[in-house]
Every structure is written in structure tokens, then in C-alpha cells.
Amino acid sequence: MPAPCALSLALGLWGVRRQGSMWRDEVVTYDMAHRSLPELWDTLQNVDAVHGFYYLFMHALFDVVGGGVLTLRLPSVLAMTAAAAGVALLGARVAGERAGVAAGLVFPLLPLVQQYAQEGRSYALVCALVTWSTYFLVRALAASPAAVDAPRLGLFGVPGAARRWWTAYVLVTFVACLLHEFAVLVLVAHGTTVVLSGVRGAVRGAVRRTWLVAAGVVIAGLAPMALFSAGQSAQLGWVLWPDPVQLVTFGVLAVVGVVCARVPVRTRGPAHGPVRLRPLALPLLIAPPATLLLLSQLKPMYVDRYVLYYVVGFALLMGAALDRVFRPLGGDGGRARRRRAVGALVAVLAALLPAAVYLRTPESRKDDATAVVRAVRAVAEPGDGLLFMPARRRVWTLSEPERFRDLTDLALSRAPDSSGTLYGTEVPADGIRARMLATERIVVLSDPRGEPEDENSREVTKRTTLRDAFTPCRTQDVTGARVTVYAHRGHCDD
């Protein structure tokens, strides 16, 4: 499927450097991948174990080709290109070759796909692996009934001809879950597809049992890491409730996907197997996000990128609908409908263009660590104190630590790499206050105005000491951050 791959690769490489900016999550990847293996291992014992295999992968990549913004994001670009190919092949098997090409072209045009195709995080890789594990599942379901009369049975009673597809399905799904544990939610969608598939006769029970065993193998393999990382669940404390924009995005895609599912599509022949479009695409679109939303009733954890692969289901349904709409029809009525459809398609593409341009700017992400560094260097003087409010905003400096060597981190006890943490450890509150009072000028890096404030003793001490003993001299707001210079009362520069 060269067209979907070419489009996805072109969109992925377009503006991939984003003017050299990195937002906080990418800075974490950059920093973790540059730590030594012992330092990385020590950190994963304390935090971010859920991303451990991704960090190891990026560590190896940086060792081979060097670390930079392009290297940081290129795996995501290539992963989304592979995902587009997988979407096209899936569409071809369940709805026809034209529908497959259309689905493969829809997929890279989605703003969510474009966003995570250019981020140095694991989500694009997980999306690609889930796409291909879904393809292997479809092939396994297709091979099983076709080989029902085979004299030799393979894995767990499934005909031997299907064995390689089931094996590939288990391996790829398991790797996806290792890169991010919430990939396991795709099993909810896959289980629904297996139950609704057209497998009939004597092999149906064997196929369902085999899928249950395959899912069990994935879950059992993932269990040790899931149990260990559960002890680090406090990391999700920043997720207070599903973001309204993310909820609306999922809702719109789900509604449009259901509408597209009502458009009649060509029925595939027996050679393409028992899986049809709707039993494959609708569960993939709806089940993972809906399951995560249900789990969020117990503990808030819904973030759309954790189940990014749900957009594959949408692309499949949209591609099949477009194939039906643009299929040649005779008569004036058919030509008029095609003209209206072309006009609607052009309008949608025109509406997507501003979003695509915006996603390639530094302002499109939650913050911009590169801009923060520039802002600090513009106002700081050698010997100034440096203060992070809250402490986790120390992440903004981790991509360029050498730029801060002439400043004194007033709260730092141990650096992130040596302490086995993401953001370092800080001295007790009394020590922070003493250091602050002994410093003439302090450059404070904080969240923008209006963000919730941490209420632990260290953060309260930072705020009260600044309020009681210092005066803000100048403030600069940058994307997702605020840089303020404080001085002792009466000592601000003119």
C-alpha cells in the first residue's frame, strides 16, 4: 500500500523538528535515554516502569545514531507509517482494496495521528503494534476455518495452518503491552471481534479457546510488570478527570464511526475469511476508550493517548464509507452525489489544514522546554539562584543541563540521574528557606497563573519565603510556563 505509507511518511517528516522545541514528556524521554544503563535501571525501580522498555529502546537507538530531536521523533514517524500500511491491509481484507487504500489515507490525516507521529513517546509505536496485531488476528481467524480438515492440529487444537498467525498475534500484542500497559485494553475489542466473527462449525470452539489462551498468555506475561508498576500509580495523580476536549474528540469520532458503519459495504468472499468490517472496526473504535473511562470511575486515568489505537477503528469505517460514496454510479443522480461528496471532502481537508499547521508549532504542546531555557538565559546572571515551583518542573532543564551550570539550584539535594528519580530530590523545607534567604536574586520557573498549587511543605515554604522576603522584578510567560526574577526587597534592577 504505497500511497498510505507515502502520505504518512510525508506528513510525519513535515515540520518534525518543531523549531527544535520539546515538551516536558519528550524531555523525560530524552533524559532517560541518555542515562547510563545502571542509572536507568535504578530510576525504573522508583518511577516510570510503565515506560521502561521504551526508554531502553531509545537508549539503544541514541547509542547507535546519536541523540537529537530528529532521532527522538523518527521512531514515531516510522511507526505511524507502518500503522498506515497495516490499516490499509486490514481495510482491504474486510471491505475491499479500494476501501483499504481509503482507510490508509484517512488514518495519517487524523490530527491525533499527526500529533503523536511527531512526539518522542511510545504511543505511535504502540499504535503500530496494535494495528499489526489486529491484522494477525484477522489472518488467524481466516486461516482456522480454511484449514478445518487439516490432518494435523497446531497450537491448542487450532489447525496447523493458522499457527503462525496466532503466534505472531501473541508476540506482537505482548510487545505492544510491554511498551505501554494500556495496550492490553485492545483485548476487549479483539475478544468482541472473535465472538462476532463468522467462524462456524467444528472449528469455532477451538478458535475461541485459542484466543482465550492467547489473551491469557499476553496477560500472564504482562502481569509481573503491571503488578510492579502498580506501586508507582501515584504518577497518575495529575489525571484529575478526563479532559473535556479529549472526551469530545472520542465522542465525535465514535458517533461519526457509527454513522459510517451504517453505510453498506461490499461483502468479502470466503477467501478473505470470516471477519467483517463492523465486528472488527466498531469494537476497536469504542471498546478500549470506553473501558478506560469505566476504570476511571475507580481512579482517574483516562488520557486519549493511552488508547490512541482506537483511531484505527475510525479510519477503517471512514475508509469503507468513502469507498461506497465515491464508487462509480450511473446516471445524473450518481454524478450529483459524487460532486457533493467531493465538495464535502475538500471542505474537510481544508478544515484540517490549519490544525495540521498548528500541530507543527511549539505552541501546540502543553509547554516548551526549549523556550523556557531561552527565557532563563535571557534574564539570569551568573550566581543567581534557581527555583522550581513545583519541583517536577525541573524537567524543563534536563535537555540542556549545561546551560544552567552557572546558576545554583537552591532546593536540589540530589540530581535526577544520581537519585534514581525523574526530577531529583530536594532538601527539607527549612533548608530551602535558608538557601533562599542567603541568595540575592532568584530565577523562579513555575506553572502559568491559575494552575493548581502543590501543598506539600517544600512548595508552601517556597511560596511563603518569596512572598515575605522577595519582590518580583520581572516576569515572562512562555508556552506552558512562567519565568520570574525575584530579588530581596528594594534590590530589583532599575
Rosetta blueprint (number, residue, H / E / L):
1 M L
2 P H
3 A H
4 P H
5 C H
6 A H
7 L H
8 S H
9 L H
10 A H
11 L H
12 G H
13 L H
14 W L
15 G L
16 V L
17 R L
18 R H
19 Q H
20 G H
21 S L
22 M L
23 W L
24 R H
25 D H
26 E H
27 V H
28 V H
29 T H
30 Y H
31 D H
32 M H
33 A H
34 H H
35 R L
36 S L
37 L H
38 P H
39 E H
40 L H
41 W H
42 D H
43 T H
44 L H
45 Q H
46 N H
47 V L
48 D L
49 A H
50 V H
51 H H
52 G H
53 F H
54 Y H
55 Y H
56 L H
57 F H
58 M H
59 H H
60 A H
61 L H
62 F H
63 D H
64 V H
65 V H
66 G L
67 G L
68 G L
69 V H
70 L H
71 T H
72 L H
73 R H
74 L H
75 P H
76 S H
77 V H
78 L H
79 A H
80 M H
81 T H
82 A H
83 A H
84 A H
85 A H
86 G H
87 V H
88 A H
89 L H
90 L H
91 G H
92 A H
93 R H
94 V H
95 A H
96 G L
97 E H
98 R H
99 A H
100 G H
101 V H
102 A H
103 A H
104 G H
105 L H
106 V H
107 F H
108 P H
109 L H
110 L L
111 P H
112 L H
113 V H
114 Q H
115 Q H
116 Y H
117 A L
118 Q L
119 E L
120 G L
121 R L
122 S L
123 Y H
124 A H
125 L H
126 V H
127 C H
128 A H
129 L H
130 V H
131 T H
132 W H
133 S H
134 T H
135 Y H
136 F H
137 L H
138 V H
139 R H
140 A H
141 L H
142 A H
143 A H
144 S H
145 P H
146 A H
147 A L
148 V L
149 D L
150 A L
151 P L
152 R L
153 L E
154 G L
155 L H
156 F H
157 G H
158 V L
159 P E
160 G H
161 A H
162 A H
163 R H
164 R H
165 W H
166 W H
167 T H
168 A H
169 Y H
170 V H
171 L H
172 V H
173 T H
174 F H
175 V H
176 A H
177 C H
178 L H
179 L H
180 H L
181 E H
182 F H
183 A H
184 V H
185 L H
186 V H
187 L H
188 V H
189 A H
190 H H
191 G H
192 T H
193 T H
194 V H
195 V H
196 L H
197 S L
198 G L
199 V L
200 R L
201 G L
202 A L
203 V H
204 R H
205 G H
206 A H
207 V H
208 R H
209 R H
210 T H
211 W H
212 L H
213 V H
214 A H
215 A H
216 G H
217 V H
218 V H
219 I H
220 A H
221 G H
222 L H
223 A H
224 P H
225 M H
226 A H
227 L H
228 F H
229 S H
230 A H
231 G L
232 Q L
233 S H
234 A H
235 Q H
236 L H
237 G H
238 W H
239 V L
240 L L
241 W L
242 P L
243 D L
244 P H
245 V H
246 Q H
247 L H
248 V H
249 T H
250 F H
251 G H
252 V H
253 L H
254 A H
255 V H
256 V H
257 G H
258 V H
259 V H
260 C H
261 A H
262 R L
263 V L
264 P L
265 V L
266 R L
267 T L
268 R L
269 G L
270 P H
271 A H
272 H H
273 G L
274 P L
275 V L
276 R L
277 L H
278 R H
279 P H
280 L H
281 A H
282 L H
283 P H
284 L H
285 L H
286 I H
287 A H
288 P H
289 P H
290 A H
291 T H
292 L H
293 L H
294 L H
295 L H
296 S L
297 Q L
298 L L
299 K L
300 P L
301 M L
302 Y L
303 V L
304 D H
305 R H
306 Y H
307 V H
308 L L
309 Y L
310 Y H
311 V H
312 V H
313 G H
314 F H
315 A H
316 L H
317 L H
318 M H
319 G H
320 A H
321 A H
322 L H
323 D H
324 R H
325 V H
326 F H
327 R L
328 P L
329 L L
330 G L
331 G H
332 D H
333 G H
334 G H
335 R H
336 A H
337 R H
338 R H
339 R H
340 R H
341 A H
342 V H
343 G H
344 A H
345 L H
346 V H
347 A H
348 V H
349 L H
350 A H
351 A H
352 L H
353 L H
354 P H
355 A H
356 A H
357 V H
358 Y H
359 L L
360 R L
361 T L
362 P H
363 E H
364 S H
365 R L
366 K L
367 D L
368 D L
369 A H
370 T H
371 A H
372 V H
373 V H
374 R H
375 A H
376 V H
377 R H
378 A H
379 V H
380 A L
381 E L
382 P L
383 G L
384 D L
385 G E
386 L E
387 L E
388 F E
389 M E
390 P L
391 A H
392 R H
393 R H
394 R H
395 V H
396 W H
397 T H
398 L L
399 S L
400 E L
401 P H
402 E H
403 R H
404 F H
405 R L
406 D L
407 L L
408 T E
409 D E
410 L L
411 A L
412 L E
413 S E
414 R E
415 A L
416 P H
417 D H
418 S H
419 S H
420 G L
421 T L
422 L L
423 Y L
424 G L
425 T E
426 E E
427 V L
428 P L
429 A H
430 D H
431 G H
432 I H
433 R H
434 A H
435 R H
436 M H
437 L H
438 A L
439 T L
440 E L
441 R E
442 I E
443 V E
444 V E
445 L E
446 S E
447 D L
448 P L
449 R L
450 G L
451 E L
452 P L
453 E L
454 D L
455 E L
456 N L
457 S H
458 R H
459 E H
460 V H
461 T H
462 K H
463 R H
464 T H
465 T H
466 L H
467 R H
468 D H
469 A H
470 F E
471 T E
472 P E
473 C E
474 R E
475 T E
476 Q E
477 D E
478 V E
479 T L
480 G L
481 A E
482 R E
483 V E
484 T E
485 V E
486 Y E
487 A E
488 H E
489 R L
490 G L
491 H L
492 C L
493 D L
494 D L
